[in-house]
Amino acid sequence: MRTVSLVGSTGSIGTQAAQVIDSAPESFEVVALGANRSIEQLAAQARALRPKIVAVGDRSLTAALSRLLPPGIEVVGGPEGLAHIAEVADVVVNGVVGFAGLVVTMAALRAGKRLALANKESIIAGAPLVRGALATPGAEIVPVDSEHCAIHQCLRAGPRGAVSRLLLTASGGPFRGRGKEELSRVTVAEALAHPTWSMGPKISVDSSTLMNKGLEVIEAHVLFDIGFDDIEVVVHPQSIVHSMVAFTDGAVIAQLSHPDMRLPIGYALCYPDRLPTGYGVIDWTALSNLEFGTPDREAFPCLDLAYRAGRNGGLMPAWLNAANEVAVEAFLAGKIRWSSIPAVIDDVLANYEDLSGETTFDGVLDADASARRRAAVAVQTRTERDRRP
């Protein structure tokens, strides 16, 4: 039986991971749960799963959480509390949203654990640190993002030296086919209405701008050590083919299923075995059409911004990630237009300060903070511009 720590347990990934674990109780034991602020939901999960430790990222809520829990469950708080529960299980599911997930990623890898990773931002911002931590005996990453999990599965079909290209599929988001003029009038509600996946606000907006796909390109580069020229984004509206690997002999191996995040979560928990329960099972008699196309890079410039940051390397991906988080937050708050998100990011990257020699944890934090300060200025500039008649 494998022990599991669910960090970000109250979010979409965490709740679906709990469902997967509940479907195979003889295979897994949840020993730790963690969330940032949702203490009522966290306490309900703890009563159902009976972990040994529960962590809350907001330290001020530890006392209130303790009062909601059954006796005998240890409560820890703050980012260090979330890091601690990433050290106590065989498998750590990191479902934390945003840059805050880096501390969990690093703690799990430095402790020599398997990291079931759904937090792409920690890979983007902390790539140099993550590569170093993977040298820890026992440390490994099995990706939970459906695209990277698909690639992980497809790569088992042949030796790494025979890989020609990685093909990351993208649904195209809710605005596929719209031109720049239409996109200038996008509302928050429209950006949150993803046609395929049910996700949180930040990830939904990232999908609508194609930044989510751009971040996945950088993540694929880091996870699989493939050059950016050999990572291609393919628009596939049906979201049945979750990604593909092309080999040197012309063969292309794809992973197909209906969209269901429980499949990649179960894969990451069980690897190299597989769950006995099927998720996303395809009815081949009802599947009639699979479309593929190229992304509109002019209408969705975030994709090229991500390639630019990834190719530059160093800490520019950390700047990209921070700028994007600030810009998306500003859009959700009604401060800037959807079309201003890439403009804010472009402004931040244009002012990038190359401090890549400082690839310590504190150096990454400093890079993130610097980019956020620059992004705040860019947001203010765009806010004033967007409000002009």
C-alpha distance (Angstrom), angle and dihedral (degrees) to the residues before:
residue distance angle dihedral
M1 . . .
R2 3.81 . .
T3 3.77 121.4 .
V4 3.81 115.6 -134.3
S5 3.78 135.2 -159.6
L6 3.81 115.7 -159.8
V7 3.80 110.8 -156.4
G8 3.78 111.7 -174.2
S9 3.79 86.2 23.5
T10 3.82 96.0 162.8
G11 3.81 95.1 55.3
S12 3.78 129.2 84.1
I13 3.82 95.5 -84.8
G14 3.80 93.9 42.8
T15 3.79 95.5 50.0
Q16 3.80 92.2 47.0
A17 3.80 90.4 47.6
A18 3.81 88.0 54.9
Q19 3.81 88.6 53.4
V20 3.80 91.4 51.5
I21 3.80 91.5 49.1
D22 3.81 90.7 47.9
S23 3.81 88.7 55.4
A24 3.83 91.0 57.9
P25 3.84 106.7 32.2
E26 3.79 91.7 158.7
S27 3.82 90.4 60.9
F28 3.81 104.5 45.7
E29 3.78 141.5 39.1
V30 3.80 119.6 -166.0
V31 3.80 106.6 -140.5
A32 3.81 99.5 168.5
L33 3.80 139.9 27.2
G34 3.79 129.3 -171.0
A35 3.80 139.3 -179.8
N36 3.77 136.6 161.7
R37 3.83 104.0 -120.8
S38 3.82 113.2 -26.3
I39 3.80 95.7 105.9
E40 3.81 98.0 159.8
Q41 3.79 92.0 54.9
L42 3.80 90.7 40.6
A43 3.81 90.9 53.3
A44 3.81 91.0 48.9
Q45 3.79 90.0 52.6
A46 3.80 90.5 48.3
R47 3.81 91.6 52.6
A48 3.81 89.4 52.3
L49 3.82 99.9 40.8
R50 3.85 100.3 31.4
P51 3.83 98.8 -145.6
K52 3.78 122.2 -176.2
I53 3.84 94.2 -128.9
V54 3.80 134.4 29.7
A55 3.82 122.9 -169.3
V56 3.79 130.8 -163.6
G57 3.78 118.6 -164.9
D58 3.81 93.6 -148.7
R59 3.80 100.5 72.6
S60 3.82 92.5 -159.9
L61 3.81 89.6 67.9
T62 3.82 98.0 57.0
A63 3.81 95.5 96.2
A64 3.80 92.8 47.2
L65 3.81 90.4 48.3
S66 3.80 91.7 50.1
R67 3.79 90.3 57.0
L68 3.81 90.9 54.6
L69 3.81 96.2 51.1
P70 3.80 131.5 85.4
P71 3.83 114.9 -106.6
G72 3.79 118.9 -83.8
I73 3.82 99.0 37.3
E74 3.81 114.5 119.8
V75 3.82 116.1 -133.0
V76 3.80 123.4 -152.9
G77 3.79 128.5 177.6
G78 3.78 144.4 -157.6
P79 3.81 129.7 32.2
E80 3.79 88.8 -58.5
G81 3.79 88.4 57.1
L82 3.80 90.9 55.1
A83 3.81 88.8 46.8
H84 3.80 90.5 50.7
I85 3.80 94.5 56.2
A86 3.82 88.1 51.2
E87 3.81 87.6 65.9
V88 3.80 101.9 51.5
A89 3.84 105.3 66.2
D90 3.79 139.2 60.8
V91 3.81 91.4 -122.6
V92 3.80 125.5 30.4
V93 3.81 118.5 -160.7
N94 3.81 108.1 -155.6
G95 3.79 106.4 -160.7
V96 3.81 95.5 152.6
V97 3.80 113.3 134.4
G98 3.80 120.1 -124.5
F99 3.79 135.5 -12.9
A100 3.82 90.8 -28.7
G101 3.81 87.5 77.9
L102 3.82 92.5 70.8
V103 3.79 94.3 82.5
V104 3.81 90.1 53.4
T105 3.80 93.3 47.7
M106 3.79 92.6 50.2
A107 3.80 94.4 45.6
A108 3.81 92.7 51.3
L109 3.81 94.9 47.7
R110 3.80 94.8 43.7
A111 3.81 87.8 52.5
G112 3.81 89.9 54.3
K113 3.80 95.4 -113.5
R114 3.78 134.2 145.4
L115 3.78 107.8 -103.2
A116 3.80 115.7 -151.3
L117 3.78 93.3 -160.3
A118 3.79 124.9 -154.9
N119 3.81 94.4 149.0
K120 3.78 104.8 89.9
E121 3.81 93.7 173.2
S122 3.81 92.7 71.5
I123 3.81 89.7 56.2
I124 3.80 92.0 46.0
A125 3.80 96.8 48.0
G126 3.77 99.3 32.4
A127 3.82 103.7 35.9
P128 3.84 95.4 132.1
L129 3.80 90.8 49.4
V130 3.79 93.6 44.7
R131 3.81 92.5 51.4
G132 3.81 89.7 53.2
A133 3.81 93.9 46.8
L134 3.81 91.5 51.4
A135 3.80 87.3 68.7
T136 3.83 88.2 71.6
P137 3.82 109.5 108.6
G138 3.80 109.4 -100.7
A139 3.80 94.8 14.2
E140 3.81 115.1 131.5
I141 3.78 139.5 152.2
V142 3.78 122.1 -137.5
P143 3.82 105.9 -177.2
V144 3.79 121.0 -129.5
D145 3.82 97.2 -168.9
S146 3.79 102.9 107.7
E147 3.82 93.4 -125.6
H148 3.79 96.6 49.7
C149 3.77 92.5 40.7
A150 3.81 87.0 54.2
I151 3.80 91.1 51.5
H152 3.81 90.4 47.0
Q153 3.80 88.5 55.4
C154 3.82 95.0 43.9
L155 3.81 92.5 50.2
R156 3.80 88.6 64.2
A157 3.83 87.0 72.1
G158 3.81 95.6 74.3
P159 3.82 147.2 -0.7
R160 3.79 116.7 -68.5
G161 3.80 91.0 -119.3
A162 3.81 89.6 62.6
V163 3.81 94.4 58.1
S164 3.79 113.7 115.2
R165 3.83 104.1 174.5
L166 3.77 143.0 -7.5
L167 3.81 114.0 -134.1
L168 3.80 112.8 -158.1
T169 3.79 112.7 -164.3
A170 3.81 122.4 -143.8
S171 3.80 127.8 -169.1
G172 3.80 88.8 -142.9
G173 3.80 91.2 -121.9
P174 3.81 126.0 -117.1
F175 3.82 94.3 -50.0
R176 3.78 101.0 53.2
G177 3.80 109.0 145.5
R178 3.80 96.2 18.6
G179 3.80 120.4 125.8
K180 3.80 128.8 -134.1
E181 3.81 93.7 -94.4
E182 3.81 93.0 55.1
L183 3.80 91.5 44.3
S184 3.80 91.5 57.3
R185 3.83 88.1 70.9
V186 3.81 99.4 48.5
T187 3.81 116.4 139.2
V188 3.80 128.3 -148.0
A189 3.81 91.1 -112.8
E190 3.81 90.9 54.3
A191 3.80 92.3 48.8
L192 3.80 91.2 52.0
A193 3.82 93.6 51.7
H194 3.81 100.3 90.3
P195 3.83 111.6 -174.2
T196 3.81 96.2 -140.6
W197 3.80 116.3 15.5
S198 3.80 132.2 50.8
M199 3.81 104.6 -137.1
G200 3.78 141.8 152.3
P201 3.83 121.6 -82.7
K202 3.79 97.6 -98.2
I203 3.79 96.0 49.2
S204 3.82 91.3 43.0
V205 3.80 91.2 55.7
D206 3.82 90.5 45.5
S207 3.80 88.5 54.0
S208 3.80 91.4 50.2
T209 3.83 91.9 53.9
L210 3.84 93.5 39.7
M211 3.81 88.1 -121.7
N212 3.78 86.8 119.8
K213 3.80 88.0 61.5
G214 3.79 91.7 44.8
L215 3.80 90.6 53.6
E216 3.80 88.5 48.5
V217 3.81 90.0 54.7
I218 3.81 90.0 56.7
E219 3.79 90.6 44.0
A220 3.81 91.2 51.7
H221 3.80 89.9 51.1
V222 3.81 90.8 53.2
L223 3.80 97.7 41.0
F224 3.79 98.7 44.3
D225 3.82 102.8 25.1
I226 3.81 93.8 -125.3
G227 3.82 121.8 147.6
F228 3.79 119.7 -110.9
D229 3.81 92.0 -116.7
D230 3.81 87.6 62.0
I231 3.81 96.9 50.8
E232 3.80 113.6 85.8
V233 3.81 130.3 -175.7
V234 3.81 115.8 -140.1
V235 3.81 122.4 -171.1
H236 3.80 110.6 -131.0
P237 3.83 111.6 169.5
Q238 3.81 96.9 -169.0
S239 3.85 93.1 60.7
I240 3.79 91.0 -146.7
V241 3.81 96.0 119.1
H242 3.80 102.8 58.4
S243 3.81 95.6 -170.0
M244 3.78 141.1 -41.7
V245 3.79 142.0 -137.8
A246 3.80 121.1 -144.8
F247 3.82 116.8 -153.3
T248 3.78 128.9 -153.2
D249 3.81 93.4 -105.0
G250 3.81 91.4 60.5
A251 3.80 97.0 -100.3
V252 3.80 116.7 135.5
I253 3.79 118.1 -159.0
A254 3.81 117.2 -160.2
Q255 3.81 135.2 -176.1
L256 3.81 113.6 -139.1
S257 3.79 132.8 -172.1
H258 3.76 139.2 126.5
P259 3.82 110.9 -84.3
D260 3.81 107.2 -81.4
M261 3.79 120.8 139.0
R262 3.79 91.0 -156.1
L263 3.81 88.6 76.2
P264 3.85 96.2 61.5
I265 3.81 90.9 37.8
G266 3.81 90.3 54.3
Y267 3.80 90.8 45.2
A268 3.81 91.4 54.1
L269 3.80 92.5 46.8
C270 3.82 95.0 47.9
Y271 3.82 103.9 32.9
P272 3.02 126.1 170.7
D273 3.81 84.7 22.5
R274 3.80 125.3 52.9
L275 3.78 134.8 -126.5
P276 3.80 116.7 -98.8
T277 3.82 88.3 -138.2
G278 3.80 118.4 81.3
Y279 3.81 122.4 -134.8
G280 3.80 126.3 -177.3
V281 3.80 92.2 12.6
I282 3.82 112.3 -178.1
D283 3.78 123.5 -130.2
W284 3.81 97.9 -147.1
T285 3.79 92.3 -164.8
A286 3.82 89.4 62.5
L287 3.81 99.0 41.9
S288 3.78 106.8 94.8
N289 3.80 109.9 152.7
L290 3.81 137.8 37.5
E291 3.82 116.3 178.2
F292 3.80 129.1 -167.3
G293 3.79 131.3 -173.9
T294 3.79 145.5 147.8
P295 3.83 124.2 -85.4
D296 3.81 119.6 -108.0
R297 3.79 98.0 -116.9
E298 3.81 93.7 -177.3
A299 3.80 93.6 56.5
F300 3.82 92.2 39.6
P301 3.84 106.3 38.5
C302 3.82 93.8 165.2
L303 3.79 89.0 83.7
D304 3.81 92.9 61.1
L305 3.80 91.2 42.8
A306 3.79 88.1 59.0
Y307 3.81 92.9 48.4
R308 3.81 88.4 49.3
A309 3.81 93.3 52.4
G310 3.79 92.5 44.0
R311 3.78 94.1 50.6
N312 3.81 90.9 47.6
G313 3.80 89.7 52.4
G314 3.77 122.8 178.8
L315 3.78 109.9 89.9
M316 3.80 96.1 -33.3
P317 3.83 90.5 102.6
A318 3.82 87.1 56.5
W319 3.82 88.5 53.5
L320 3.80 90.3 47.7
N321 3.78 92.0 51.6
A322 3.81 94.4 46.3
A323 3.81 93.2 46.9
N324 3.77 90.9 49.4
E325 3.81 93.3 50.3
V326 3.81 91.2 51.0
A327 3.81 93.0 45.6
V328 3.81 93.8 48.1
E329 3.80 91.2 48.4
A330 3.81 89.4 51.2
F331 3.81 91.4 50.0
L332 3.81 92.5 48.9
A333 3.81 88.7 50.0
G334 3.82 90.9 53.0
K335 3.80 94.5 -113.9
I336 3.81 98.3 119.1
R337 3.78 137.8 19.6
W338 3.78 122.6 -101.0
S339 3.81 88.4 -114.1
S340 3.81 89.8 56.6
I341 3.81 93.4 63.0
P342 3.84 94.3 84.4
A343 3.82 90.4 42.0
V344 3.82 90.7 58.0
I345 3.81 91.4 47.7
D346 3.80 92.5 47.3
D347 3.81 90.4 51.8
V348 3.81 91.2 51.9
L349 3.81 94.2 48.1
A350 3.82 89.9 48.7
N351 3.81 87.6 59.8
Y352 3.81 96.1 44.5
E353 3.78 114.9 151.1
D354 3.80 109.4 -148.9
L355 3.79 105.2 -135.5
S356 3.79 94.6 146.8
G357 3.77 91.2 135.0
E358 3.79 86.9 71.5
T359 3.79 97.5 68.3
T360 3.78 94.9 152.1
F361 3.78 121.2 120.3
D362 3.80 89.7 -101.7
G363 3.81 89.4 48.1
V364 3.80 90.9 56.2
L365 3.81 90.2 47.4
D366 3.81 89.8 50.8
A367 3.81 91.4 49.4
D368 3.78 90.3 50.2
A369 3.82 91.5 49.5
S370 3.82 92.9 47.6
A371 3.78 92.1 50.9
R372 3.79 91.8 48.1
R373 3.80 91.4 52.9
R374 3.79 90.7 51.1
A375 3.80 90.7 45.4
A376 3.81 91.3 52.4
V377 3.81 89.2 56.5
A378 3.80 91.1 47.4
V379 3.81 91.0 49.4
Q380 3.79 91.0 52.5
T381 3.80 90.4 50.7
R382 3.81 92.1 49.1
T383 3.82 91.9 45.1
E384 3.77 90.9 57.5
R385 3.80 91.3 45.4
D386 3.81 94.9 46.6
R387 3.79 91.9 51.8
R388 3.78 93.1 57.4
P389 3.80 113.1 105.3
